[in-house]
């Protein structure tokens, strides 16, 4: 029984020792082998690997995939015109030299990102301060990103990493600049609106003046035509009256008397004091009546 127990204990010890000498390297990782606190080897090929048992050798794994670093705290950057911009950026990076990376940053990727952020911000400042706002926002935005990438190349080597890409995600004016830009845009829109109103008012006056002129012309022409027609009608009426009166002078005199009565007694309130025996009332007295 003692032999079996001893055998089992020995087998367990052998298993633990054997397991401590084996490790698996993933294709997404670097394996850094430490020997008594010093880097002995860096393994980049994936597969099952061997090492001396702990504590003689230990293994630390580093992620070899592309990492993303976003701007942690965007700060104002002044352009060539002394305009303040706030920029959000990101960089893509990966570990290329594990030994250099560990010597400068340790095995924690967050340490590298904390040290890398101000370097990226400084490189961005140097590129932006040489350009105008328009250039940064549109015409030379790609050049700014390429310039930052080139400035970070040497620093990246010291970190044991490679900067794969630099991108500017968003560019905003700082709060005070944004307010002034909005005010300027508002005043510009008001100016354009006032110009449009003035132009519209001038066009309206022009249209109204033209309409009034055409109305005056139409009214004058209509009045002229009406007077012409009226004159022709009066001429025909006079000719007809003359012809009718020439045929019967007594009827003509009677008709004219009736017209005079109609004109004189048009209103019931009209009062006229006249001798009844005058010639004015001859038609009313009749042919056989005698004046009183």
C-alpha positions as CSV (number, residue, x, y, z in Angstrom):
1,X,0.0,0.0,0.0
2,X,2.8,2.3,0.8
3,X,4.4,1.6,-2.5
4,X,1.2,2.5,-4.3
5,X,0.8,5.8,-2.4
6,X,4.4,6.6,-3.1
7,X,3.9,5.9,-6.8
8,X,0.8,8.0,-7.0
9,X,2.6,10.9,-5.2
10,X,5.6,10.6,-7.5
11,X,3.3,10.5,-10.6
12,X,1.5,13.6,-9.4
13,X,4.8,15.4,-8.8
14,X,6.0,14.3,-12.2
15,X,2.8,15.6,-13.9
16,X,3.1,19.0,-12.2
17,X,6.7,19.3,-13.2
18,X,6.0,18.2,-16.8
19,X,3.0,20.6,-17.0
20,X,5.2,23.5,-15.8
21,X,7.6,22.9,-18.6
22,X,5.0,23.0,-21.4
23,X,3.2,26.1,-22.7
24,X,1.1,26.9,-25.8
25,X,1.8,29.9,-27.9
26,X,-1.3,31.3,-29.7
27,X,-0.9,32.8,-33.1
28,X,-2.3,36.1,-31.7
29,X,0.4,36.4,-29.0
30,X,4.1,36.7,-28.3
31,X,5.5,34.5,-25.6
32,X,8.3,36.1,-23.6
33,X,10.4,33.5,-21.6
34,X,12.0,34.9,-18.4
35,X,14.9,33.1,-16.7
36,X,15.4,34.3,-13.2
37,X,13.9,37.7,-13.9
38,X,15.7,38.3,-17.3
39,X,14.3,37.9,-20.8
40,X,15.7,34.7,-22.2
41,X,13.7,34.2,-25.3
42,X,10.8,35.6,-27.3
43,X,8.7,33.0,-29.1
44,X,6.5,34.2,-32.0
45,X,5.8,30.9,-33.7
46,X,2.5,29.3,-32.5
47,X,2.5,25.8,-31.1
48,X,3.4,23.7,-28.1
49,X,6.7,24.9,-26.5
50,X,9.0,23.7,-23.7
51,X,10.8,25.6,-21.0
52,X,12.5,24.9,-17.7
53,X,10.1,24.5,-14.7
54,X,9.2,27.4,-12.5
55,X,10.8,29.3,-10.8
56,X,13.7,28.8,-13.2
57,X,11.7,30.0,-16.2
58,X,8.4,31.8,-16.5
59,X,6.4,32.8,-19.5
60,X,4.5,36.1,-20.1
61,X,2.2,36.6,-23.1
62,X,1.8,39.8,-25.1
63,X,-1.0,40.5,-27.6
64,X,0.4,40.9,-31.1
65,X,-2.8,42.1,-32.6
66,X,-3.5,45.7,-33.8
67,X,-4.5,47.8,-30.8
68,X,-6.7,51.0,-30.9
69,X,-5.9,54.1,-28.8
70,X,-8.6,56.8,-28.7
71,X,-7.8,60.3,-27.5
72,X,-8.4,60.2,-23.8
73,X,-9.0,63.9,-23.1
74,X,-9.2,66.1,-26.2
75,X,-7.4,69.4,-25.7
76,X,-7.7,72.7,-27.6
77,X,-5.2,73.1,-30.5
78,X,-4.5,76.5,-32.0
79,X,-4.2,76.9,-35.8
80,X,-2.1,79.3,-37.8
81,X,-4.9,81.9,-37.4
82,X,-4.9,81.4,-33.6
83,X,-8.3,79.6,-33.8
84,X,-8.9,77.0,-31.1
85,X,-9.9,73.5,-32.3
86,X,-10.8,70.5,-30.3
87,X,-9.9,67.2,-32.1
88,X,-10.8,63.6,-31.4
89,X,-8.3,61.2,-32.8
90,X,-7.4,57.5,-32.7
91,X,-4.3,55.5,-33.6
92,X,-3.8,51.9,-34.6
93,X,-0.7,50.3,-33.3
94,X,0.8,46.9,-32.6
95,X,3.8,45.4,-30.8
96,X,6.8,44.6,-33.1
97,X,9.7,44.3,-30.6
98,X,8.5,42.5,-27.4
99,X,11.9,43.0,-25.7
100,X,12.0,46.7,-26.3
101,X,8.3,47.0,-25.4
102,X,8.8,45.3,-22.0
103,X,11.9,47.3,-21.2
104,X,10.1,50.6,-21.8
105,X,6.5,49.8,-20.7
106,X,6.4,46.5,-18.8
107,X,3.9,43.8,-19.8
108,X,0.8,46.0,-19.3
109,X,-0.4,47.5,-22.6
110,X,-2.2,50.3,-20.6
111,X,1.2,51.7,-19.5
112,X,2.2,52.1,-23.2
113,X,-1.0,53.8,-24.0
114,X,-0.6,56.3,-21.1
115,X,2.8,57.2,-22.3
116,X,1.8,57.3,-26.0
117,X,-1.2,59.6,-25.7
118,X,0.7,62.9,-24.9
119,X,3.2,62.1,-27.7
120,X,0.4,61.7,-30.2
121,X,-1.2,65.0,-29.0
122,X,2.2,66.8,-29.3
123,X,2.6,65.5,-32.9
124,X,-0.9,66.6,-33.7
125,X,-0.2,70.1,-32.3
126,X,2.9,70.5,-34.4
127,X,0.9,69.6,-37.6
128,X,-2.2,71.7,-36.9
129,X,-0.4,74.9,-35.7
130,X,1.2,75.2,-39.2
131,X,-2.2,75.2,-41.0
132,X,-5.4,77.2,-41.2
133,X,-8.8,76.0,-40.1
134,X,-9.9,75.4,-43.6
135,X,-6.9,73.3,-44.3
136,X,-7.4,71.2,-41.2
137,X,-11.1,70.7,-41.8
138,X,-11.0,69.9,-45.5
139,X,-8.1,70.5,-47.9
140,X,-5.1,69.2,-45.9
141,X,-6.8,66.8,-43.4
142,X,-5.2,63.8,-45.0
143,X,-1.7,65.5,-44.9
144,X,-2.2,66.2,-41.2
145,X,-2.8,62.5,-40.5
146,X,0.2,61.5,-42.6
147,X,2.4,64.1,-40.9
148,X,1.4,62.8,-37.4
149,X,2.1,59.2,-38.5
150,X,5.6,60.2,-39.8
151,X,6.4,62.1,-36.5
152,X,5.4,59.1,-34.4
153,X,7.7,56.7,-36.3
154,X,10.9,57.3,-34.3
155,X,9.0,57.3,-30.9
156,X,7.2,54.1,-31.8
157,X,10.6,52.4,-32.3
158,X,11.6,53.3,-28.8
159,X,8.4,51.8,-27.5
160,X,8.9,48.6,-29.5
161,X,5.7,49.2,-31.5
162,X,4.6,50.2,-34.9
163,X,2.0,52.9,-35.6
164,X,-0.2,51.4,-38.3
165,X,-2.6,54.3,-38.9
166,X,-3.6,57.7,-37.5
167,X,-7.1,59.1,-37.9
168,X,-8.9,62.3,-37.0
169,X,-12.4,61.4,-36.0
170,X,-13.9,64.8,-35.3
171,X,-12.9,68.4,-35.3
172,X,-14.9,71.0,-33.4
173,X,-14.3,74.6,-32.4
174,X,-13.9,75.3,-28.7
175,X,-17.0,76.7,-26.9
176,X,-16.1,80.4,-27.2
177,X,-15.1,80.1,-30.9
178,X,-18.3,78.1,-31.6
179,X,-20.4,80.9,-30.2
180,X,-18.6,83.5,-32.2
181,X,-18.9,81.4,-35.4
182,X,-22.6,81.0,-34.8
183,X,-23.1,84.7,-34.2
184,X,-21.2,85.4,-37.4
185,X,-23.3,82.9,-39.3
186,X,-26.4,84.4,-37.9
187,X,-25.4,87.9,-38.9
188,X,-24.5,86.7,-42.4
189,X,-27.9,85.0,-42.8
190,X,-29.6,88.1,-41.6
191,X,-27.7,90.2,-44.1
192,X,-28.6,87.9,-46.9
193,X,-32.3,87.9,-45.8
194,X,-32.3,91.7,-45.7
195,X,-30.8,91.8,-49.2
196,X,-33.5,89.5,-50.4
197,X,-36.2,91.5,-48.7
198,X,-34.8,94.7,-50.2
199,X,-34.6,93.2,-53.7
200,X,-38.1,91.8,-53.3
201,X,-39.4,95.2,-52.2
202,X,-37.8,96.9,-55.2
203,X,-39.2,94.3,-57.6
204,X,-42.6,94.7,-55.9
205,X,-42.5,98.5,-56.4
206,X,-41.4,98.1,-60.0
207,X,-44.2,95.6,-60.7
208,X,-46.8,97.9,-58.9
209,X,-45.6,100.9,-60.9
210,X,-45.8,99.0,-64.1
211,X,-49.3,97.8,-63.2
212,X,-50.4,101.3,-62.3
213,X,-49.0,102.6,-65.6
214,X,-50.8,100.0,-67.6
215,X,-54.0,100.7,-65.6
216,X,-53.7,104.4,-66.4
217,X,-53.2,103.6,-70.1
218,X,-56.1,101.1,-70.2
219,X,-58.4,103.6,-68.4
220,X,-57.3,106.5,-70.7
221,X,-57.9,104.4,-73.8
222,X,-61.2,103.2,-72.5
223,X,-62.3,106.7,-71.7
224,X,-61.2,107.9,-75.1
225,X,-63.1,105.1,-76.8
226,X,-66.1,105.8,-74.6
227,X,-66.0,109.5,-75.4
228,X,-65.7,108.7,-79.0
229,X,-68.6,106.3,-78.9
230,X,-70.6,108.8,-76.8
231,X,-69.8,111.5,-79.3
232,X,-70.9,109.4,-82.2
233,X,-74.1,108.5,-80.3
234,X,-74.8,112.1,-79.5
235,X,-74.2,113.1,-83.1
236,X,-76.6,110.4,-84.3
237,X,-79.1,111.4,-81.6
238,X,-78.9,115.1,-82.6
239,X,-79.3,114.1,-86.3
240,X,-82.4,112.0,-85.4
241,X,-83.7,114.8,-83.1
242,X,-83.2,117.4,-85.9
243,X,-84.9,115.2,-88.4
244,X,-87.8,114.4,-86.1
245,X,-88.1,118.0,-85.0
246,X,-88.0,119.2,-88.6
247,X,-91.0,117.1,-89.4
248,X,-93.2,118.4,-86.5
249,X,-92.0,121.7,-84.9
250,X,-94.9,121.7,-82.4
251,X,-93.9,118.3,-81.1
252,X,-90.3,119.4,-80.8
253,X,-91.4,122.4,-78.8
254,X,-93.6,120.1,-76.6
255,X,-90.7,117.6,-76.1
256,X,-88.3,120.3,-75.1
257,X,-90.8,121.6,-72.6
258,X,-91.1,118.2,-71.0
259,X,-87.3,117.9,-70.8
260,X,-87.3,121.3,-69.1
261,X,-89.9,120.2,-66.6
262,X,-88.1,116.9,-65.9
263,X,-84.9,118.8,-65.2
264,X,-86.5,121.5,-63.1
265,X,-88.8,119.3,-60.9
266,X,-86.3,116.4,-60.4
267,X,-86.6,116.5,-56.6
268,X,-89.8,116.7,-54.6
269,X,-88.2,119.2,-52.3
270,X,-87.5,121.7,-55.2
271,X,-89.5,124.9,-54.9
272,X,-89.9,127.5,-57.7
273,X,-92.0,130.7,-57.7
274,X,-93.1,131.5,-61.2
275,X,-96.1,133.2,-62.7
276,X,-98.4,130.4,-64.1
277,X,-99.2,132.5,-67.1
278,X,-95.6,132.5,-68.3
279,X,-94.5,130.6,-71.4
280,X,-92.7,128.0,-69.2
281,X,-96.1,126.4,-68.2
282,X,-97.7,126.6,-71.6
283,X,-97.4,122.9,-72.2
284,X,-99.1,122.2,-68.8
285,X,-102.0,124.5,-69.6
286,X,-102.8,122.7,-72.8
287,X,-103.5,124.1,-76.2
288,X,-107.0,125.5,-75.3
289,X,-106.2,126.8,-71.8
290,X,-106.0,130.5,-71.1
291,X,-103.7,132.0,-68.5
292,X,-105.1,133.2,-65.2
